[in-house]
Amino acid sequence: MAQQDYHDLLKPEVINTVSGLSLISRIVVEGFTSGLNRSVSVGPGMEFSQYRGYEPGDDLRLLDWKMLARSGRYYIKQSEIESQVTIKFIIDSSASMLHKEADLSKMDFVRVLVATLAYMAHKQGDAVGLFALNETDVLSIYPKADKKHYNRLLLELINLSNTGKWPETHISDKRIPNRGGKELIFFLTDMYESNTEISNFIKGLKSSRNEVVVLQIMGAAEMDFNYASNITFEDWETGARVKVDTENAKIEYLATLENRLKKIKEELLSNGIDHHVFRMDAHLGEALQLFLKQRKRLN
């Protein structure tokens, strides 16, 4: 299957299986890395640290031919730089992430996005952890780098349930451990908050030794306000419903949205945190580019 055809797999029945998530992430990552300039990833000139088994898609230039001759097995030399990075994915699993566009919820999209980035991290030799929070539940999978761990991460992604709101800041802050090492943290959310509970939580993640990236997930219709003339919107978290004349509301909505996104970006940037709006109709390769850029900043 061609790399550009992964869109055909973006269906709930495919996304919500381990084999489906694994297939999508592999297609996207291998398609992306096949055209990637190798100078931005792990190279043979870096300081040697350890071996790991060869996997399809690895750069053949990194194979240790002497080890092959001695053992008959294929090994890749990992650099010291690889083993220094811990990747954490934190997911907003509140009810608002159930918002759907074209039969795909924001949560479905987040599953694909995290699976893809985690696969890339796994290929790089990084330790990957997964955390998900709402007001009634928390998921904590502490970072590891092995293949079994990646498969468990996919299973937990599928089993995630969305309910309620984001927890109050004093609760959520204690649920994400910080071991003080070099970390790259991705927080995936729609930034739907009653007050400033999510914004405060994000600010609390930042330290002098990590990079924090907020991926604000937005639907295409949500961004462009392309809805039917009259539509009733329902708040996933409160159940409140409001009928809207979209033709009259569109200009005001787009202006308000632009101002809100600008305010979020500026506020987070002032705290040393990167903010990116990621549309559900964007190509996943954009997220992989962002991943490599942010990872490089830690080295």
Summary of the structure (lengths in Angstrom):
residues: 299
radius of gyration: 20.3
end to end distance: 34.6
largest distance: 73.5
contacts: 897
relative contact order: 0.13
helix: 45%
strand: 23%
